[in-house]
Amino acid sequence: GNMALLGELKLSSNQFSGSLPTAVFNLSKLLVLSLDGNLLNGSIPQEIGNLEALNVLNLEKNQISGSIPPSIGKLSKLYELRLSRNVLTGEIPVEIGQLQDLQSAL
């Protein structure tokens, strides 16, 4: 089916494994993406920046590795960013500082 108008995708606390599904990054109307408490691995792709309507990004408690991509700075409506309890490396991109609505980042 066509999920282009999907506003919220909440799949927390399941046993999903593998990398973040690329189809998610085509959901341009998505406001909430919660995939916390799973077994997801791999890195956060640059395509995360396609989710320009996103308010909440919760990827806590997974096995996501690599660095946070600078394209996260395109999420200008983001007010909650949760990435704790992963195995992320590298520096926090300066682009996160451009997220003026960001109220909570862990």
PyMOL commands that place a pseudoatom at each C-alpha (Angstrom):
pseudoatom trace, name=CA, resn=GLY, resi=1, chain=A, elem=C, hetatm=0, pos=[0.000, 0.000, 0.000]
pseudoatom trace, name=CA, resn=ASN, resi=2, chain=A, elem=C, hetatm=0, pos=[0.883, 3.660, -0.206]
pseudoatom trace, name=CA, resn=MET, resi=3, chain=A, elem=C, hetatm=0, pos=[2.285, 4.875, 3.103]
pseudoatom trace, name=CA, resn=ALA, resi=4, chain=A, elem=C, hetatm=0, pos=[3.413, 8.289, 1.815]
pseudoatom trace, name=CA, resn=LEU, resi=5, chain=A, elem=C, hetatm=0, pos=[0.994, 10.098, 4.146]
pseudoatom trace, name=CA, resn=LEU, resi=6, chain=A, elem=C, hetatm=0, pos=[1.978, 8.138, 7.273]
pseudoatom trace, name=CA, resn=GLY, resi=7, chain=A, elem=C, hetatm=0, pos=[2.412, 10.508, 10.227]
pseudoatom trace, name=CA, resn=GLU, resi=8, chain=A, elem=C, hetatm=0, pos=[3.720, 8.204, 12.965]
pseudoatom trace, name=CA, resn=LEU, resi=9, chain=A, elem=C, hetatm=0, pos=[5.716, 4.992, 12.885]
pseudoatom trace, name=CA, resn=LYS, resi=10, chain=A, elem=C, hetatm=0, pos=[6.075, 3.482, 16.358]
pseudoatom trace, name=CA, resn=LEU, resi=11, chain=A, elem=C, hetatm=0, pos=[7.695, 0.048, 16.441]
pseudoatom trace, name=CA, resn=SER, resi=12, chain=A, elem=C, hetatm=0, pos=[9.360, 0.201, 19.849]
pseudoatom trace, name=CA, resn=SER, resi=13, chain=A, elem=C, hetatm=0, pos=[10.429, -2.778, 21.966]
pseudoatom trace, name=CA, resn=ASN, resi=14, chain=A, elem=C, hetatm=0, pos=[10.248, -5.540, 19.397]
pseudoatom trace, name=CA, resn=GLN, resi=15, chain=A, elem=C, hetatm=0, pos=[12.979, -7.858, 18.208]
pseudoatom trace, name=CA, resn=PHE, resi=16, chain=A, elem=C, hetatm=0, pos=[13.582, -6.121, 14.872]
pseudoatom trace, name=CA, resn=SER, resi=17, chain=A, elem=C, hetatm=0, pos=[17.136, -6.636, 13.673]
pseudoatom trace, name=CA, resn=GLY, resi=18, chain=A, elem=C, hetatm=0, pos=[19.252, -5.563, 10.729]
pseudoatom trace, name=CA, resn=SER, resi=19, chain=A, elem=C, hetatm=0, pos=[19.850, -2.066, 9.462]
pseudoatom trace, name=CA, resn=LEU, resi=20, chain=A, elem=C, hetatm=0, pos=[17.351, 0.774, 9.419]
pseudoatom trace, name=CA, resn=PRO, resi=21, chain=A, elem=C, hetatm=0, pos=[14.879, 0.097, 6.585]
pseudoatom trace, name=CA, resn=THR, resi=22, chain=A, elem=C, hetatm=0, pos=[15.586, 2.484, 3.700]
pseudoatom trace, name=CA, resn=ALA, resi=23, chain=A, elem=C, hetatm=0, pos=[11.888, 2.784, 2.767]
pseudoatom trace, name=CA, resn=VAL, resi=24, chain=A, elem=C, hetatm=0, pos=[11.344, 4.726, 6.004]
pseudoatom trace, name=CA, resn=PHE, resi=25, chain=A, elem=C, hetatm=0, pos=[13.381, 7.621, 4.618]
pseudoatom trace, name=CA, resn=ASN, resi=26, chain=A, elem=C, hetatm=0, pos=[10.859, 8.153, 1.805]
pseudoatom trace, name=CA, resn=LEU, resi=27, chain=A, elem=C, hetatm=0, pos=[8.040, 8.941, 4.269]
pseudoatom trace, name=CA, resn=SER, resi=28, chain=A, elem=C, hetatm=0, pos=[8.220, 12.709, 3.823]
pseudoatom trace, name=CA, resn=LYS, resi=29, chain=A, elem=C, hetatm=0, pos=[5.155, 13.424, 6.028]
pseudoatom trace, name=CA, resn=LEU, resi=30, chain=A, elem=C, hetatm=0, pos=[6.452, 11.389, 8.976]
pseudoatom trace, name=CA, resn=LEU, resi=31, chain=A, elem=C, hetatm=0, pos=[6.262, 13.302, 12.275]
pseudoatom trace, name=CA, resn=VAL, resi=32, chain=A, elem=C, hetatm=0, pos=[7.299, 10.563, 14.733]
pseudoatom trace, name=CA, resn=LEU, resi=33, chain=A, elem=C, hetatm=0, pos=[9.777, 7.733, 14.167]
pseudoatom trace, name=CA, resn=SER, resi=34, chain=A, elem=C, hetatm=0, pos=[10.212, 5.476, 17.211]
pseudoatom trace, name=CA, resn=LEU, resi=35, chain=A, elem=C, hetatm=0, pos=[12.288, 2.349, 16.690]
pseudoatom trace, name=CA, resn=ASP, resi=36, chain=A, elem=C, hetatm=0, pos=[13.765, 2.207, 20.192]
pseudoatom trace, name=CA, resn=GLY, resi=37, chain=A, elem=C, hetatm=0, pos=[14.322, -1.010, 22.122]
pseudoatom trace, name=CA, resn=ASN, resi=38, chain=A, elem=C, hetatm=0, pos=[15.071, -3.234, 19.139]
pseudoatom trace, name=CA, resn=LEU, resi=39, chain=A, elem=C, hetatm=0, pos=[18.188, -4.965, 17.800]
pseudoatom trace, name=CA, resn=LEU, resi=40, chain=A, elem=C, hetatm=0, pos=[18.811, -2.616, 14.866]
pseudoatom trace, name=CA, resn=ASN, resi=41, chain=A, elem=C, hetatm=0, pos=[22.407, -2.231, 13.719]
pseudoatom trace, name=CA, resn=GLY, resi=42, chain=A, elem=C, hetatm=0, pos=[24.359, -0.504, 10.989]
pseudoatom trace, name=CA, resn=SER, resi=43, chain=A, elem=C, hetatm=0, pos=[24.620, 3.248, 10.734]
pseudoatom trace, name=CA, resn=ILE, resi=44, chain=A, elem=C, hetatm=0, pos=[22.155, 6.111, 10.470]
pseudoatom trace, name=CA, resn=PRO, resi=45, chain=A, elem=C, hetatm=0, pos=[22.119, 6.878, 6.736]
pseudoatom trace, name=CA, resn=GLN, resi=46, chain=A, elem=C, hetatm=0, pos=[22.434, 10.357, 5.208]
pseudoatom trace, name=CA, resn=GLU, resi=47, chain=A, elem=C, hetatm=0, pos=[18.859, 9.894, 3.958]
pseudoatom trace, name=CA, resn=ILE, resi=48, chain=A, elem=C, hetatm=0, pos=[17.640, 10.655, 7.488]
pseudoatom trace, name=CA, resn=GLY, resi=49, chain=A, elem=C, hetatm=0, pos=[17.684, 14.257, 6.253]
pseudoatom trace, name=CA, resn=ASN, resi=50, chain=A, elem=C, hetatm=0, pos=[14.776, 13.454, 3.906]
pseudoatom trace, name=CA, resn=LEU, resi=51, chain=A, elem=C, hetatm=0, pos=[12.390, 13.345, 6.885]
pseudoatom trace, name=CA, resn=GLU, resi=52, chain=A, elem=C, hetatm=0, pos=[12.065, 17.130, 7.028]
pseudoatom trace, name=CA, resn=ALA, resi=53, chain=A, elem=C, hetatm=0, pos=[8.665, 17.064, 8.822]
pseudoatom trace, name=CA, resn=LEU, resi=54, chain=A, elem=C, hetatm=0, pos=[9.991, 14.894, 11.673]
pseudoatom trace, name=CA, resn=ASN, resi=55, chain=A, elem=C, hetatm=0, pos=[9.316, 16.099, 15.240]
pseudoatom trace, name=CA, resn=VAL, resi=56, chain=A, elem=C, hetatm=0, pos=[10.525, 13.041, 17.184]
pseudoatom trace, name=CA, resn=LEU, resi=57, chain=A, elem=C, hetatm=0, pos=[13.359, 10.641, 16.342]
pseudoatom trace, name=CA, resn=ASN, resi=58, chain=A, elem=C, hetatm=0, pos=[13.836, 7.857, 18.886]
pseudoatom trace, name=CA, resn=LEU, resi=59, chain=A, elem=C, hetatm=0, pos=[16.445, 5.202, 18.068]
pseudoatom trace, name=CA, resn=GLU, resi=60, chain=A, elem=C, hetatm=0, pos=[17.503, 4.500, 21.686]
pseudoatom trace, name=CA, resn=LYS, resi=61, chain=A, elem=C, hetatm=0, pos=[18.501, 1.045, 22.926]
pseudoatom trace, name=CA, resn=ASN, resi=62, chain=A, elem=C, hetatm=0, pos=[19.629, -0.518, 19.657]
pseudoatom trace, name=CA, resn=GLN, resi=63, chain=A, elem=C, hetatm=0, pos=[23.037, -1.510, 18.300]
pseudoatom trace, name=CA, resn=ILE, resi=64, chain=A, elem=C, hetatm=0, pos=[23.384, 1.366, 15.827]
pseudoatom trace, name=CA, resn=SER, resi=65, chain=A, elem=C, hetatm=0, pos=[27.004, 2.211, 15.068]
pseudoatom trace, name=CA, resn=GLY, resi=66, chain=A, elem=C, hetatm=0, pos=[28.997, 4.771, 13.128]
pseudoatom trace, name=CA, resn=SER, resi=67, chain=A, elem=C, hetatm=0, pos=[28.637, 8.506, 13.396]
pseudoatom trace, name=CA, resn=ILE, resi=68, chain=A, elem=C, hetatm=0, pos=[25.590, 10.755, 13.365]
pseudoatom trace, name=CA, resn=PRO, resi=69, chain=A, elem=C, hetatm=0, pos=[25.281, 12.061, 9.790]
pseudoatom trace, name=CA, resn=PRO, resi=70, chain=A, elem=C, hetatm=0, pos=[25.440, 15.850, 9.248]
pseudoatom trace, name=CA, resn=SER, resi=71, chain=A, elem=C, hetatm=0, pos=[22.188, 15.605, 7.261]
pseudoatom trace, name=CA, resn=ILE, resi=72, chain=A, elem=C, hetatm=0, pos=[20.394, 15.366, 10.611]
pseudoatom trace, name=CA, resn=GLY, resi=73, chain=A, elem=C, hetatm=0, pos=[20.657, 19.163, 10.541]
pseudoatom trace, name=CA, resn=LYS, resi=74, chain=A, elem=C, hetatm=0, pos=[17.952, 19.195, 7.840]
pseudoatom trace, name=CA, resn=LEU, resi=75, chain=A, elem=C, hetatm=0, pos=[15.368, 18.063, 10.407]
pseudoatom trace, name=CA, resn=SER, resi=76, chain=A, elem=C, hetatm=0, pos=[14.431, 21.651, 11.232]
pseudoatom trace, name=CA, resn=LYS, resi=77, chain=A, elem=C, hetatm=0, pos=[11.175, 20.691, 13.013]
pseudoatom trace, name=CA, resn=LEU, resi=78, chain=A, elem=C, hetatm=0, pos=[12.827, 18.131, 15.296]
pseudoatom trace, name=CA, resn=TYR, resi=79, chain=A, elem=C, hetatm=0, pos=[12.220, 18.769, 18.995]
pseudoatom trace, name=CA, resn=GLU, resi=80, chain=A, elem=C, hetatm=0, pos=[13.122, 15.368, 20.462]
pseudoatom trace, name=CA, resn=LEU, resi=81, chain=A, elem=C, hetatm=0, pos=[16.221, 13.374, 19.503]
pseudoatom trace, name=CA, resn=ARG, resi=82, chain=A, elem=C, hetatm=0, pos=[16.970, 10.139, 21.354]
pseudoatom trace, name=CA, resn=LEU, resi=83, chain=A, elem=C, hetatm=0, pos=[20.047, 8.164, 20.337]
pseudoatom trace, name=CA, resn=SER, resi=84, chain=A, elem=C, hetatm=0, pos=[21.379, 6.919, 23.685]
pseudoatom trace, name=CA, resn=ARG, resi=85, chain=A, elem=C, hetatm=0, pos=[22.356, 3.309, 24.421]
pseudoatom trace, name=CA, resn=ASN, resi=86, chain=A, elem=C, hetatm=0, pos=[23.760, 2.583, 20.971]
pseudoatom trace, name=CA, resn=VAL, resi=87, chain=A, elem=C, hetatm=0, pos=[27.391, 2.206, 19.891]
pseudoatom trace, name=CA, resn=LEU, resi=88, chain=A, elem=C, hetatm=0, pos=[27.728, 5.497, 18.021]
pseudoatom trace, name=CA, resn=THR, resi=89, chain=A, elem=C, hetatm=0, pos=[31.217, 6.876, 17.433]
pseudoatom trace, name=CA, resn=GLY, resi=90, chain=A, elem=C, hetatm=0, pos=[32.722, 10.127, 16.239]
pseudoatom trace, name=CA, resn=GLU, resi=91, chain=A, elem=C, hetatm=0, pos=[31.830, 13.683, 17.071]
pseudoatom trace, name=CA, resn=ILE, resi=92, chain=A, elem=C, hetatm=0, pos=[28.369, 15.167, 17.344]
pseudoatom trace, name=CA, resn=PRO, resi=93, chain=A, elem=C, hetatm=0, pos=[27.849, 17.045, 14.077]
pseudoatom trace, name=CA, resn=VAL, resi=94, chain=A, elem=C, hetatm=0, pos=[27.741, 20.834, 14.402]
pseudoatom trace, name=CA, resn=GLU, resi=95, chain=A, elem=C, hetatm=0, pos=[24.558, 20.763, 12.310]
pseudoatom trace, name=CA, resn=ILE, resi=96, chain=A, elem=C, hetatm=0, pos=[22.641, 19.605, 15.389]
pseudoatom trace, name=CA, resn=GLY, resi=97, chain=A, elem=C, hetatm=0, pos=[23.220, 23.120, 16.720]
pseudoatom trace, name=CA, resn=GLN, resi=98, chain=A, elem=C, hetatm=0, pos=[21.062, 24.453, 13.872]
pseudoatom trace, name=CA, resn=LEU, resi=99, chain=A, elem=C, hetatm=0, pos=[17.983, 22.604, 15.171]
pseudoatom trace, name=CA, resn=GLN, resi=100, chain=A, elem=C, hetatm=0, pos=[16.296, 25.561, 16.844]
pseudoatom trace, name=CA, resn=ASP, resi=101, chain=A, elem=C, hetatm=0, pos=[13.217, 23.633, 18.014]
pseudoatom trace, name=CA, resn=LEU, resi=102, chain=A, elem=C, hetatm=0, pos=[15.255, 20.879, 19.682]
pseudoatom trace, name=CA, resn=GLN, resi=103, chain=A, elem=C, hetatm=0, pos=[14.168, 20.601, 23.324]
pseudoatom trace, name=CA, resn=SER, resi=104, chain=A, elem=C, hetatm=0, pos=[15.430, 17.169, 24.285]
pseudoatom trace, name=CA, resn=ALA, resi=105, chain=A, elem=C, hetatm=0, pos=[18.537, 15.374, 23.051]
pseudoatom trace, name=CA, resn=LEU, resi=106, chain=A, elem=C, hetatm=0, pos=[19.896, 12.274, 24.734]
for i in range(1, 106): cmd.bond("trace and resi %d" % i, "trace and resi %d" % (i + 1))
show_as sticks, trace
zoom trace
